[in-house]
Amino acid sequence: MSQLSLQRVRARIATINARLREDLPVLPKIVSEISEATRDDSSAAEDLADIILKDQTLTARVLRMINSVPYHRRVKATTISQAVILIGFDAIRNLAISIALYGMLDRKSESLTMLYRHSLTVAVLCRILAERIAYPEPEEALIAGLIHDIGRLVLVKYFPEEYKRIESQVSAGKSRTEAEVEVIGANHAQIGEEILSEWKLAETLRNATGSHHTLTRHREVLANVVKLANVMAHEIWSDEIQSVKSIDFAHQVLTLRPTDLEWAREELQVRFKEYAKIFESDASELEDDDAAKAQRVADQKALELDCLADISRVMVSGASRDHIMTTICEGAFRGIGFDRVMLMFIDEKRKELVVRHAAGAGSDGMINLRFPANVGVIGKCVKERRTERVNASGEKARPQEPSDPIKAVESRDFVCVPIISGGQGVGAFVVDNGLSRRPVTDDALISLQTFANQVAIAMVMSPIRVPPKG
């Protein structure tokens, strides 16, 4: 971009952002806040959730996305915090930003309806192609596809007269990018790149947006994925046969074969409607009617039964003791839906409770942690062989440093369920919903007792001996 064009674009951007702040005040702010929260190492899941929850429509769409068919997840997220736990900060950031930006589209406008369809097609293709080439962040590919035409969106909404002149020139046979440069001073890809820079989005996203009309190899894989998806989307909606241009680019730059592109087109037909439903959703999806509650309960119970069936299969398969216990612990996490689960056993020699298995947020840092067996809530649970519950508002709740995963559990609701074998307490399940702040229900405790019984059965089949410390 020439210096003169760059100056003209930046002058336009200043005007555009002023209009955005006036007409859509929540959009640039929420995009900025989400980006900042995910860059801050001290941010917790609840911090990101609090930002997203400011916009009910955004909240509904993020949850619907996470629980949709494209994610193929057996555990359903009912809160934003739980969604962060399931797929991570970066993925939630990408989804929330893409959905927030995509909310700018007014599908009642004919011009924007076509742009909506094209952008969603490119987004879904980007994710499909990213999966095919094993790109490590397919959600990033999704957002790149969604916002690749953000510059064109801004022209439609905020510069309608100039956009009409551009469309007139396109109808007369001039290429869109050439017409945009003549009327605006830069094409929509360049304008989009400047807007994303103004909003401080990732460089990979800026590059993918700024270069998507130049079908030459880019140093970044994501930019190349967007370029190919954009060409394929134009071919698909114009009913063109795959062009030599797209086939050659796919093969030479992304090492994809024509059969891979055909598979992507077929996969698009399966996924497009699912994503379209997600982005057409509104805040009414947050309404929690009785039918929705009943369906969630039924889905969760079915998942719990699946996990118990998995445990039974592992037990009779001759699997190792460690593998059986890992399966039970992960089954309690997935099947009941806690934020995290710890399975601990008594080391009789040391008189300590040792965490041997864990699942959920921060679980890697919990393995082999030790607690006194004769004091505290967990020790009491094992010794007296009865469930102990600590409520965040109760007397037993003691705020602790959140950097310690075990102490963080004690700063929220958590529950201990004893493992009983031979009439004695030999260990405990410790579960909590500290990140999502959901209460541990009585129904969840009844289900957890079933998993505790599976541990006891496994101990009889393959007795556990906890080695002494050191």
FIPA-415078 format. One record per residue: z negated, x, y negated of N, C-alpha, C in turn. Coordinates in steps of 0.02 Angstrom, whole numbers, padded with zeros to 5 digits, always signed. Each point is the difference from the previous one (the first is absolute). Layout:
BEGIN
ZXYZXYZXY ...
//
This chain:
BEGIN
+00000+00042+00059+00000-00042-00059+00000+00044-00062 +00046-00014-00048+00002+00039-00061-00062-00011-00041 -00012+00047-00048-00059-00006-00042+00003-00064-00042 +00060-00016-00025+00008-00060-00040-00014-00063+00042 +00028-00002+00061-00012-00057+00044-00074-00005+00017 -00031+00057+00014-00071+00000+00017-00042-00029-00057 +00016+00019-00062-00036-00026-00057+00009-00075-00006 +00062-00023+00011+00014-00072-00004-00038-00037+00054 -00001+00028+00061-00035-00032+00055-00075-00005-00015 -00029+00056-00025-00071-00001-00014-00018-00048-00056 +00044-00007-00048-00011-00049-00052+00001-00071+00029 +00046-00011+00046+00003-00064+00034-00064-00012+00042 -00022+00053+00034-00060-00006+00042-00060-00021-00042 -00007+00029-00059-00057-00018-00044+00002-00075-00016 +00060-00025-00013+00008-00072-00014-00015-00041+00062 +00026+00023+00056-00010-00037+00063-00074-00004+00017 -00035+00055-00004-00071+00000+00019-00042-00043-00047 +00020-00002-00065-00035-00044-00047+00009-00072+00021 +00061-00017+00022+00013-00068+00023-00038-00015+00064 -00003+00048+00045-00036-00010+00063-00074-00013-00013 -00029+00039-00046-00071-00008-00014-00014-00068-00032 +00049-00025-00037-00008-00065-00032+00010-00058+00049 +00053+00005+00040+00019-00056+00043-00035+00002+00068 -00012+00061+00027-00030+00007+00066-00057+00052-00005 -00053-00016-00035-00052+00050-00013-00033+00027+00063 -00002-00039+00053-00035+00023+00060+00041+00052+00038 +00067-00001-00008+00041+00042+00043-00007+00075-00011 +00016+00026-00059-00008+00072-00008-00072+00024+00010 -00049-00041-00020-00070+00019+00007-00020+00005+00073 +00019-00050+00040-00022+00001+00069+00036+00054+00040 +00063+00014-00017+00036+00055+00032-00035+00066-00015 -00018+00009-00063-00034+00062-00021-00068+00006+00034 -00038-00055+00002-00067+00003+00029+00002+00015+00075 +00048-00030+00034+00007+00013+00072+00017+00073+00012 +00047+00025-00039+00020+00070+00008-00058+00047-00012 -00039-00013-00052-00056+00043-00016-00053-00003+00055 -00014-00059+00025-00052-00008+00051+00017+00038+00064 +00064+00001+00018+00019+00033+00062+00004+00076-00009 +00002+00024-00062+00000+00072-00011-00072+00028-00005 -00048-00044-00010-00070+00020-00010-00035+00006+00068 -00020+00061+00017-00032+00011+00065-00065-00038+00008 -00032-00018-00055-00064-00036+00004+00008-00075+00007 +00063-00024-00004+00011-00072+00005-00012-00024+00072 -00031-00058+00006-00012-00031+00065+00048-00059+00009 +00002-00026+00062+00044-00056+00014-00014-00058-00047 -00064-00011-00014-00018-00057-00042+00024+00010-00072 +00007+00063-00023+00024+00013-00068+00073-00023-00006 +00040+00018+00049+00070-00021+00000+00005-00075+00008 -00043-00028+00043+00001-00073+00011-00017-00037-00065 -00048+00025-00037-00020-00034-00063+00058-00003-00049 +00042+00052-00002+00057+00000-00045+00051-00052+00022 +00016+00000+00064+00051-00047+00026-00024-00072-00008 -00065-00011+00010-00027-00068-00003+00004-00031-00070 +00015+00040-00050+00008-00028-00068+00060-00048-00003 +00046+00008+00046+00061-00042+00001+00002-00036+00068 -00011-00066-00001-00004-00038+00062+00066+00000+00038 +00055-00005-00037+00065+00000+00034+00012+00067+00034 -00017+00054-00033+00007+00066+00029-00044+00007+00062 -00061-00025-00004-00046+00002+00058+00029-00036+00059 +00025-00061-00012+00028-00040+00054+00059+00035+00033 +00043+00029-00041+00060+00031+00027-00015+00064+00038 -00048+00039-00023-00019+00061+00036-00028-00019+00069 -00044-00049+00002-00029-00020+00064+00053-00029+00047 +00045-00038-00029+00053-00028+00043+00045+00055+00027 +00013+00051-00041+00041+00056+00023-00034+00037+00057 -00064+00015-00008-00036+00038+00051-00003-00039+00066 -00006-00066-00004-00006-00040+00060+00067-00026+00026 +00055+00025-00027+00065-00025+00018+00028+00034+00062 +00051-00030+00026+00033+00026+00060+00023+00072-00007 +00029+00020-00059+00025+00069-00005-00053+00053+00013 -00064-00017-00009-00052+00051+00010-00024+00003+00072 +00011-00053+00039-00015-00001+00071-00073+00022+00014 -00047-00026-00038-00070+00020+00008-00038-00053+00038 -00041+00022+00047-00040-00047+00039-00061-00022-00039 -00025+00041-00045-00057-00018-00042+00025-00030-00065 -00026-00058-00017+00020-00034-00062-00048+00017-00056 +00027+00015-00058-00041+00014-00059-00014-00065-00037 -00063-00015-00013-00018-00060-00038-00021+00018-00070 -00010+00064-00015-00018+00022-00067+00042+00061-00018 +00005+00014-00065+00037+00059-00022-00034+00063+00024 -00066+00002-00001-00036+00059+00024+00017+00015+00073 +00004-00052+00040+00017+00010+00070+00072+00023+00007 +00044-00024-00043+00070+00023+00001+00004+00074-00015 -00041+00024-00047-00002+00072-00016-00022+00039+00061 -00050-00026+00035-00025+00034+00060+00055+00005+00053 +00038-00053+00008+00050-00003+00054+00060+00045-00013 +00026+00003-00061+00061+00038-00011-00006+00055-00052 -00058+00005-00033-00012+00057-00045+00014-00013-00073 -00029+00043-00042+00006-00006-00072+00072+00002-00023 +00037+00051+00022+00068+00011-00025+00045-00059+00017 -00006-00026+00061+00043-00056+00020-00016-00062-00041 -00064-00014-00011-00019-00057-00041+00025+00009-00071 -00007+00061-00026+00025+00013-00067+00074-00017-00005 +00039+00024+00049+00072-00012-00001+00016-00074+00002 -00035-00036+00045+00013-00071+00007-00019-00038-00063 -00060+00014-00026-00024-00036-00059+00045+00012-00061 +00021+00062-00010+00043+00015-00057+00068-00033+00009 +00028+00003+00060+00066-00030+00010-00003-00075-00010 -00053-00031+00025-00006-00073-00007-00011-00018-00073 -00040+00039-00036-00013-00014-00071+00065+00006-00040 +00037+00053+00012+00063+00009-00036+00051-00054+00019 +00001-00017+00063+00048-00049+00024-00015-00069-00028 -00063-00011-00019-00019-00064-00030+00034-00013-00065 +00032+00051-00029+00037-00009-00063+00063-00043+00011 +00024-00002+00061+00062-00036+00013-00009-00076-00005 +00043-00032-00037+00000-00072-00007+00058-00026+00042 -00016-00027+00060+00053-00020+00046+00036-00064-00023 -00023-00031-00055+00034-00059-00026+00063+00019-00039 +00002+00062-00023+00058+00024-00036+00053+00022+00050 +00062-00022-00011+00053+00018+00047+00010+00075+00004 -00002+00034-00058+00010+00072-00001-00056+00035+00040 -00061-00024-00011-00056+00032+00034-00004-00019+00073 +00027-00059+00019+00001-00019+00070+00041+00050+00041 +00058+00018-00026+00043+00049+00034-00034+00068+00003 -00033+00019-00055-00035+00064-00002-00058+00000+00049 -00035-00056+00004-00056-00008+00047+00024+00012+00072 +00054-00034+00017+00026+00006+00069+00021+00071+00015 +00035+00031-00047+00023+00069+00011-00060+00048+00006 -00048-00005-00046-00057+00045+00001-00041-00007+00064 -00010-00062+00022-00038-00010+00061+00038+00027+00060 +00066-00008+00000+00040+00027+00055-00006+00076+00003 +00006+00032-00058-00006+00073-00002-00069+00022+00023 -00052-00037-00021-00069+00018+00019-00009-00003+00075 +00022-00055+00031-00009-00007+00073+00041+00053+00037 +00061+00012-00024+00041+00052+00032-00032+00068-00007 -00030+00014-00059-00033+00064-00010-00055+00010+00052 -00040-00052+00011-00054+00006+00049+00028+00010+00071 +00052-00038+00016+00031+00006+00066+00029+00070+00011 +00037+00025-00050+00029+00067+00006-00054+00054+00002 -00053-00010-00039-00056+00048+00000-00031+00004+00069 -00008-00057+00032-00028+00000+00068+00048+00036+00048 +00065-00010-00010+00049+00029+00046+00000+00076-00003 -00010+00027-00061+00001+00074-00007-00070+00029+00002 -00050-00042+00016-00070+00022+00005-00027+00025-00067 +00020-00032-00054-00028+00017-00066-00074-00017+00001 -00044+00045-00022-00072-00009+00010-00031-00058-00038 +00032-00025-00053-00030-00054-00040+00051-00056-00009 +00007-00043+00051+00049-00055-00006-00015-00049-00056 -00066-00009-00016-00017-00045-00056+00026+00028-00066 +00001+00066-00007+00028+00031-00060+00075-00015-00005 +00033+00000+00057+00071-00016+00001+00011-00073-00021 -00045-00043+00021+00005-00071-00019-00004-00008-00076 -00050+00031-00030-00008-00008-00073+00059+00032-00037 +00025+00056+00025+00057+00033-00032+00060-00047-00001 +00010-00035+00056+00056-00048+00002-00011-00059-00046 -00061-00024-00003-00015-00058-00042+00013+00014-00074 -00019+00059-00023+00003+00014-00072+00060+00042-00020 +00046+00013+00046+00055+00044-00018+00043-00028-00057 +00001-00067-00007+00040-00031-00054-00045-00026-00056 -00058+00029-00010-00045-00023-00052+00033+00004-00069 +00043+00050-00010+00035+00006-00064+00046-00058-00012 +00034-00023+00051+00045-00057-00007-00040-00064-00013 -00057-00006+00032-00044-00058-00011-00021-00004-00073 -00018+00057-00028-00022+00002-00070+00058-00020-00046 +00061+00023+00015+00057-00019-00041+00012-00076+00001 -00006-00029+00060+00011-00073+00007-00051-00039-00041 -00064+00020+00005-00054-00039-00030-00009+00013-00075 +00009+00062-00020-00019+00018-00068+00058+00018-00047 +00059+00007+00029+00059+00014-00041+00058-00045+00023 -00010-00066-00004+00050-00046+00029+00068+00003-00033 +00002+00011-00066+00065+00004-00033+00040+00061+00023 -00035+00057+00002+00033+00061+00024+00022-00008+00073 -00042-00034+00039+00016-00010+00071+00063-00043+00008 +00008-00051-00043+00060-00041+00003+00063+00042-00014 -00006+00045-00048+00057+00044-00016+00016+00046+00060 -00053+00024+00032+00010+00043+00059+00035-00040+00055 -00023-00061+00013+00030-00041+00053+00073-00015-00016 +00015-00010-00063+00069-00013-00020+00045+00058+00017 -00025+00061-00014+00039+00060+00015+00008+00010+00076 -00053-00016+00037+00003+00006+00073+00052-00048+00027 +00001-00061-00027+00049-00050+00023+00071+00023-00015 +00007+00041-00053+00067+00024-00019+00021+00060+00041 -00044+00024+00046+00019+00053+00045-00036+00066-00010 -00041+00005-00051-00036+00063-00013-00061+00004+00046 -00018+00060+00021-00059+00007+00042-00062-00017-00040 -00052-00025+00035-00061-00021-00035-00033+00058-00037 -00004+00057+00031-00033+00056-00033+00038+00023-00062 +00066-00001+00003+00040+00018-00058-00010-00050-00057 -00001-00064+00017-00010-00052-00051-00069+00006-00032 -00050+00016+00040-00068+00006-00026-00005+00059-00048 +00031+00055+00017-00001+00058-00044+00034-00016-00066 +00055-00037+00003+00036-00017-00061-00040-00047-00045 -00035-00048+00030-00036-00051-00039-00070+00023-00019 -00036+00030+00048-00071+00017-00010-00010+00074-00018 +00044+00043+00027-00009+00072-00011-00023+00036+00062 -00016-00037+00053-00020+00029+00064+00007-00054+00052 +00008+00020+00064+00005-00051+00052-00069-00024+00023 -00002-00054+00039-00063-00031+00018-00043+00046+00045 +00032+00045+00037-00038+00047+00042-00040+00048-00044 +00033+00025-00052-00034+00046-00047-00055-00036-00038 +00014-00061-00021-00051-00040-00035-00060-00012+00046 +00014-00018+00063-00054-00012+00048-00043+00062+00011 +00033+00058+00005-00038+00062+00009-00047+00013-00059 +00024-00013-00061-00043+00009-00058-00058-00048-00002 +00012-00062+00022-00054-00050+00002-00054+00021+00050 +00021+00022+00059-00049+00021+00051-00038+00061-00023 +00033+00044-00038-00034+00058-00028-00052-00022-00051 +00019-00049-00041-00047-00027-00050-00061-00030+00034 +00010-00032+00057-00055-00030+00037-00035+00049+00047 +00023+00063-00001-00032+00054+00039+00001-00013+00075 +00055-00027+00025+00008-00007+00072+00022+00067+00030 -00005+00005+00066+00012+00063+00034+00071+00026-00013 +00006+00067-00002+00065+00031-00013+00052-00019+00052 -00021-00008+00063+00048-00019+00052+00030-00068-00015 -00040-00046-00026+00026-00067-00016+00046+00004-00061 -00019+00040-00049+00042+00008-00060+00068+00029+00019 -00001+00051+00042+00063+00032+00020+00045-00047+00039 -00031-00039+00045+00038-00048+00041+00033-00053-00045 -00036-00022-00051+00027-00049-00046+00056+00030-00044 -00012+00059-00026+00047+00030-00046+00066+00022+00031 +00000+00011+00066+00060+00029+00031+00035-00046+00049 -00020-00064+00003+00024-00042+00056+00074-00018-00005 +00032+00012-00057+00071-00015-00005+00044+00062+00009 -00030+00057+00013+00038+00061+00010-00004+00019+00074 +00053-00014+00037-00003+00008+00073+00013+00073+00019 -00046+00043-00022+00000+00070+00019-00069+00018+00026 -00004+00052+00041-00063+00020+00029-00052+00016-00053 -00060-00027+00008-00056+00015-00044-00049+00043+00038 -00039+00040-00037-00048+00045+00034-00055-00039+00035 -00011-00063-00022-00054-00041+00029+00029-00052+00048 -00031-00005+00058+00024-00046+00052-00002-00072-00025 -00054-00018-00035-00006-00070-00023+00058-00020-00044 +00021+00043-00045+00057-00016-00044+00063-00012+00042 +00010+00039+00052+00058-00009+00043-00003-00066+00038 -00060-00019+00021-00008-00065+00035+00019-00057-00046 -00023+00002-00062+00014-00053-00048+00075-00003-00015 +00032+00058-00008+00073+00001-00013+00038-00036+00056 -00017+00017+00062+00034-00030+00057-00014-00075+00004 -00063-00019-00008-00019-00071+00004+00036-00041-00054 +00008+00030-00059+00033-00035-00055+00074-00014+00017 +00034+00050+00027+00070-00009+00020+00005-00052+00055 -00044+00004+00050+00002-00047+00056-00013-00071-00025 -00046-00009-00047-00015-00067-00026+00061-00030-00035 +00035+00040-00039+00061-00024-00033+00053-00020+00052 +00005+00040+00053+00048-00016+00054-00019-00065+00035 -00064-00009+00013-00023-00059+00037+00012-00064-00039 -00018-00001-00064+00006-00062-00039+00071-00014-00023 +00044+00050+00004+00070-00013-00017+00042-00008+00063 -00035-00002+00058+00033-00009+00065+00050+00054+00015 -00012+00060-00026+00044+00056+00014-00018+00031+00068 +00050+00029+00032-00014+00041+00059-00030+00065-00025 -00043+00029+00041-00031+00064-00020+00054+00049-00023 -00008+00026-00060+00050+00045-00028-00008+00070+00027 +00054+00038-00002-00001+00070+00020-00052+00038-00042 -00006-00020-00064-00046+00032-00046-00072-00004+00026 -00021-00060+00019-00070-00007+00024-00010+00034+00067 +00050-00004+00044-00006+00031+00067-00005+00076-00007 +00044+00029-00041-00001+00072-00009-00065+00024-00031 -00023-00036-00051-00063+00019-00032-00058-00003+00049 -00002-00053+00039-00054-00008+00049+00000+00056+00050 +00059+00019+00023+00005+00052+00052-00015+00069-00028 +00029+00016-00057-00006+00067-00027-00067+00014-00033 -00030-00051-00031-00061+00011-00039-00063-00020+00039 +00004-00055+00037-00060-00025+00036+00007+00005+00076 +00054+00031+00024+00013+00009+00072-00003-00066+00037 +00025-00053-00031+00004-00066+00032+00071-00013+00023 +00006-00033+00057+00066-00016+00028+00020-00071-00020 +00063-00018+00008+00022-00069-00013-00040-00052+00039 -00019+00018+00061-00040-00047+00040-00069-00011-00031 -00027+00052-00033-00064-00008-00035+00006-00049-00058 +00056+00005-00037+00011-00045-00056+00010-00072+00024 +00034-00007+00056+00009-00068+00027-00067-00029+00022 -00041+00043+00030-00068-00023+00020-00040-00021-00062 +00006+00038-00054-00037-00016-00062+00023-00067-00027 +00064-00014+00002+00026-00064-00023-00027-00057+00042 -00004+00009+00065-00027-00051+00044-00075-00010-00012 -00035+00055-00009-00072-00004-00013-00014-00034-00067 +00044+00010-00048-00008-00032-00065+00001-00076+00007 +00043-00026+00043+00003-00073+00010-00066-00027+00026 -00034+00040+00040-00065-00021+00028-00054+00002-00053 -00001+00052-00040-00056+00011-00046+00008-00031-00069 +00061-00014-00022+00011-00021-00069-00038-00064-00016 +00004-00050+00044-00033-00064-00013-00076+00009-00005 -00027+00044+00042-00073+00011-00001-00021+00028-00068 +00036+00050-00024-00017+00029-00065+00013-00050-00056 +00053-00040+00005+00014-00049-00052-00057-00049-00006 -00029-00021+00056-00057-00045-00002-00059+00032-00036 -00011+00064+00013-00056+00035-00031+00007+00001-00076 +00058+00016-00024+00009+00007-00072+00009-00066-00036 +00015-00052+00036+00004-00067-00031-00069-00033-00003 -00050+00029+00033-00066-00030+00004-00033-00002-00068 -00050-00044-00007-00035-00005-00064-00075-00005+00013 -00039-00010-00054-00073+00000+00006-00026-00056+00043 +00040-00052+00012-00024-00056+00042-00014+00023+00071 +00028+00058+00020-00013+00025+00067-00072+00021+00009 -00036+00008-00055-00070+00019+00004-00044-00058+00020 +00027-00062-00004-00040-00058+00018-00017+00004+00074 -00063-00009+00014-00026+00010+00068-00013-00067+00033 +00053-00035+00022-00010-00065+00029-00025+00005+00072 -00021-00056+00028-00031-00001+00066+00049+00023+00054 +00064-00019-00008+00050+00020+00050+00008+00076+00001 +00002+00030-00061+00007+00073-00004-00060+00035+00031 -00060-00026-00014-00060+00030+00029+00002-00004+00076 +00018-00060+00026+00002-00009+00072+00049+00047+00033 +00058+00010-00033+00051+00044+00028-00024+00072+00001 -00035+00022-00053-00026+00068-00002-00051+00011+00055 -00043-00050+00010-00051+00005+00053+00034+00005+00068 +00051-00041+00010+00035+00001+00065+00035+00066+00011 +00032+00027-00053+00035+00064+00005-00050+00056+00016 -00057+00000-00034-00050+00052+00012-00028-00004+00070 -00013-00061+00024-00027-00008+00069+00051+00024+00051 +00063-00015-00011+00053+00023+00046+00002+00076+00001 -00007+00031-00059+00000+00073-00003-00060+00028+00036 -00058-00031-00008-00061+00022+00034+00010-00002+00076 +00029-00054+00025+00012-00006+00072+00049+00053+00025 +00050+00015-00041+00048+00053+00018-00036+00067+00007 -00046+00014-00047-00037+00063+00002-00046+00004+00061 -00031-00055+00017-00043-00002+00059+00041+00010+00064 +00061-00028+00000+00044+00010+00058+00020+00073+00005 +00013+00033-00057+00016+00071+00000-00057+00041+00029 -00062-00018-00018-00059+00035+00025-00005-00007+00076 +00012-00061+00025-00004-00011+00072+00052+00042+00037 +00060+00003-00028+00052+00040+00033-00018+00074+00001 -00030+00025-00053-00019+00070-00003-00056+00014+00050 -00047-00046+00005-00057+00010+00046+00022+00007+00072 +00049-00039+00020+00021+00001+00071+00055+00051+00013 +00021+00035-00053+00056+00047+00007-00023+00069+00022 -00066+00011+00002-00025+00067+00017-00001+00046-00060 +00002-00028-00060+00000+00041-00061-00067+00036-00008 +00000+00051-00041-00061+00039-00011-00051-00042-00037 -00063+00020+00006-00055-00033-00034+00011-00002-00075 +00023+00055-00028+00011+00004-00072+00055-00048-00022 +00053-00005+00040+00056-00043-00017-00022-00074+00002 -00041-00018+00049-00024-00069+00005-00040-00018-00061 -00046+00044-00020-00043-00015-00058+00041-00003-00065 +00049+00044-00006+00043-00002-00059+00038-00066-00004 +00024-00023+00057+00036-00064+00002-00045-00058-00019 -00063+00001+00023-00047-00053-00017-00015+00001-00075 -00012+00059-00028-00016+00006-00071+00058-00023-00043 +00061+00022+00016+00058-00020-00039+00015-00074+00010 -00015-00026+00060+00009-00071+00013-00046-00043-00044 -00063+00022-00008-00046-00036-00044+00024+00001-00072 +00028+00057-00021+00026+00007-00068+00060-00046-00011 +00048+00002+00045+00061-00039-00009-00011-00074+00017 -00035-00011+00055-00007-00068+00026-00044-00045-00041 -00051+00028-00033-00045-00041-00039+00014+00006-00074 +00026+00058-00021+00022+00006-00069-00051+00028-00048 -00045+00044+00024-00047+00034-00045+00036+00054-00040 -00031+00021-00056+00029+00056-00037-00008+00065+00038 -00056+00008+00036-00009+00059+00042-00053-00014+00053 +00006+00038+00053-00043-00009+00059-00022+00068+00025 -00065+00007+00015-00025+00061+00032-00034-00018+00066 +00012+00040+00050-00032-00008+00064-00042+00062+00013 -00066-00009+00004-00045+00058+00007-00045-00008+00060 -00023+00057+00027-00042+00001+00059-00060+00046-00012 -00054-00012+00039-00060+00039-00006+00007+00067+00035 -00018+00053-00034-00009+00066+00030-00075+00005+00014 -00020-00012+00063-00071-00004+00018-00037+00065-00014 +00033+00056+00010-00033+00064-00009-00017+00012-00073 +00046-00017-00044-00010+00011-00071-00032-00060-00035 -00005-00056+00035-00026-00061-00030+00042-00020-00061 +00065+00004+00010+00046-00017-00055+00053-00049+00025 +00027-00038-00047+00058-00042+00013+00062+00038-00025 +00050+00007+00044+00059+00040-00016+00062-00045-00002 +00037+00004-00055+00063-00037-00006+00052+00034+00043 +00023-00035+00052+00050+00029+00046+00070-00028-00011 +00004-00060-00027+00066-00031-00012-00004-00040-00064 +00055-00001-00037+00002-00037-00063+00071-00021-00015 +00007-00055-00037+00066-00024-00020-00006-00032-00068 +00054+00005-00039+00000-00029-00066-00004+00051-00055 -00015-00022-00060-00001+00044-00059-00050+00056+00007 +00023+00061-00010-00044+00058+00003-00027+00017+00068 +00031-00027+00053-00028+00007+00067+00001+00073+00025 +00050+00038-00022+00004+00070+00023-00061+00040-00019 -00030-00016-00058-00058+00038-00023-00065-00023+00031 +00003-00051+00043-00062-00027+00029-00016+00029+00069 +00051+00024+00035-00011+00024+00068-00051+00056+00002 -00047-00007+00047-00054+00049+00012-00055+00000-00053 +00001-00048-00046-00057-00006-00045-00061-00024+00039 -00059+00023-00021-00062-00015+00038-00051-00034-00045 -00039-00045+00031-00053-00036-00034-00064+00004+00042 -00059-00001-00031-00062-00004+00039-00001-00064+00041 -00019+00006+00063+00002-00058+00045-00061-00045-00007 -00054+00026-00032-00062-00038-00001-00017-00031-00067 +00044+00010-00051-00014-00028-00066+00064-00031-00027 -00008-00041-00053+00058-00029-00032+00024-00063+00034 +00046-00034-00032+00026-00063+00024+00036+00008+00067 +00041+00052+00006+00039+00010+00062-00047+00017+00058 -00048+00044-00014-00048+00018+00053-00039-00061+00024 -00019-00043-00048-00036-00061+00018+00043-00046+00043 +00063-00006-00018+00047-00042+00038+00003+00022+00073 +00005+00066+00012+00005+00025+00068-00066-00006+00037 -00054+00019-00033-00066-00001+00032-00021-00070+00020 +00010-00048-00046-00023-00068+00012+00054-00044+00030 +00060+00028+00009+00055-00034+00034+00018-00067-00034 +00005+00003-00066+00019-00060-00036+00043+00017-00060 +00041-00047-00018+00046+00010-00056-00038+00006-00066 +00020+00048-00041-00029+00009-00066+00055-00005-00052 -00015-00037-00053+00049-00010-00053-00029+00023-00067 +00040+00036-00038-00019+00021-00068+00048-00032-00049 -00026-00039-00046+00041-00033-00050-00002+00040-00065 +00056+00000-00036+00004+00037-00063-00051-00025-00050 -00018-00064+00005-00048-00028-00047-00071-00002+00028 -00007+00023+00064-00066-00004+00032-00043+00060-00016 -00063-00003+00022-00048+00053-00014+00018+00065+00035 +00035-00005+00056+00016+00060+00038+00057+00041-00031 +00037-00032-00046+00057+00036-00030-00025+00054-00047 +00024+00061+00011-00020+00056-00042+00062+00035-00026 +00016-00006-00064+00060+00034-00027-00002+00075+00014 +00057+00025+00023+00004+00072+00016+00064+00028-00030 +00007+00065+00006+00061+00033-00025+00060-00023+00041 +00051-00028-00031+00057-00026+00038+00041+00055+00033 -00010+00063-00018+00039+00054+00030-00017+00010+00073 -00060-00020+00020-00022+00006+00070+00019-00065+00035 +00044+00002+00051+00023-00063+00030-00055-00041+00031 -00050+00033+00029-00054-00038+00032-00045-00032-00053 -00015+00037-00053-00040-00028-00054+00037-00055-00036 +00066+00007-00003+00040-00053-00031-00006-00065+00038 -00005+00006+00067-00011-00059+00041-00065-00034-00019 -00052+00039-00012-00066-00027-00014-00004-00030-00070 +00051+00011-00042-00001-00029-00067+00033-00069+00000 +00025-00022+00057+00032-00065+00007-00031-00038+00058 +00034-00055+00021-00021-00035+00060+00017+00042+00061 -00047+00008+00046+00018+00029+00065-00046-00028+00053 +00025+00004+00061-00035-00032+00056-00002+00048+00059 -00057+00001+00035-00008+00040+00061-00009-00047+00059 +00039+00010+00052-00005-00039+00061-00016+00048+00057 -00055-00010+00036-00020+00048+00052+00046+00001+00061 +00005+00059+00030+00031+00007+00066-00056+00004+00051 -00002-00047+00046-00055-00005+00047+00026+00014+00070 -00032+00047+00034+00018+00017+00069-00064+00013+00039 -00005-00031+00059-00060+00010+00040-00063-00026-00035 +00008-00050-00042-00057-00029-00034-00024+00041-00060 +00034+00053-00017-00021+00043-00056+00055+00006-00052 -00021+00011-00062+00048+00013-00053+00025+00071+00005 +00065+00010+00008+00028+00067+00009+00047+00021-00057 +00013-00047-00044+00046+00015-00055+00009-00061-00043 +00049+00003-00045+00012-00056-00045+00071+00001-00028 +00025-00059-00013+00058-00009-00043-00026-00008-00071 +00026+00037-00047-00016-00009-00071+00065-00017-00035 +00002-00059-00031+00061-00023-00033-00014-00020-00072 +00051+00005-00042-00010-00022-00069+00066-00021-00031 -00006-00037-00054+00057-00019-00042-00013+00023-00072 -00023+00062-00005-00021+00026-00064+00055+00007-00051 +00062+00011+00023+00055+00009-00048+00028-00067-00023 +00010-00046+00046+00028-00065-00019-00052-00048-00027 -00064+00015+00013-00057-00041-00023-00001-00069+00032 +00032-00007+00056-00005-00064+00036-00064-00002+00040 -00032-00057+00006-00061-00004+00040+00016+00007+00074 -00046+00029+00038+00006+00002+00073-00025-00066+00026 +00045-00041+00025-00018-00068+00020-00035-00002+00068 -00033-00057+00013-00032-00009+00065+00052+00000+00056 +00058-00030-00012+00053-00001+00051+00023+00071+00016 +00003+00043-00051+00020+00070+00011-00053+00035+00042 -00064-00015-00011-00053+00031+00039+00003-00021+00073 +00014-00063+00011+00007-00024+00069+00056+00037+00036 +00056+00008-00036+00056+00037+00029-00019+00073+00013 -00037+00030-00048-00019+00070+00008-00045+00009+00061 -00042-00049+00014-00044+00004+00059+00042+00004+00064 +00057-00034+00000+00044+00004+00058+00025+00071+00010 +00017+00034-00054+00023+00069+00005-00058+00046+00020 -00060-00015-00024-00059+00039+00021-00011-00007+00075 +00012-00059+00026-00007-00010+00073+00052+00040+00037 +00059+00007-00028+00052+00042+00032-00022+00072+00004 -00034+00024-00053-00027+00068+00001-00049+00008+00057 -00045-00049+00007-00051+00004+00053+00033+00000+00069 +00051-00040+00009+00036-00001+00064+00033+00068+00013 +00031+00028-00052+00033+00065+00007-00051+00055+00017 -00061-00006-00026-00051+00051+00014-00021-00002+00073 +00000-00060+00029-00017-00006+00071+00056+00030+00043 +00062-00014-00023+00058+00026+00037+00006+00076-00007 -00017+00025-00059+00007+00072-00014-00056+00019-00048 -00059+00018+00026-00058+00013-00043+00014+00053-00054 -00026-00014-00059+00010+00046-00057-00061+00046-00007 +00013+00063-00004-00054+00049-00012+00016+00036-00064 -00040-00011-00051+00013+00032-00064-00026+00071+00001 +00042+00049-00011-00023+00070+00002-00048+00014-00058 -00047+00046+00010-00047+00016-00054+00035+00033-00058 -00032-00003-00059+00028+00029-00060+00007+00075+00009 +00057+00025-00026+00013+00072+00006+00031+00017+00065 
//
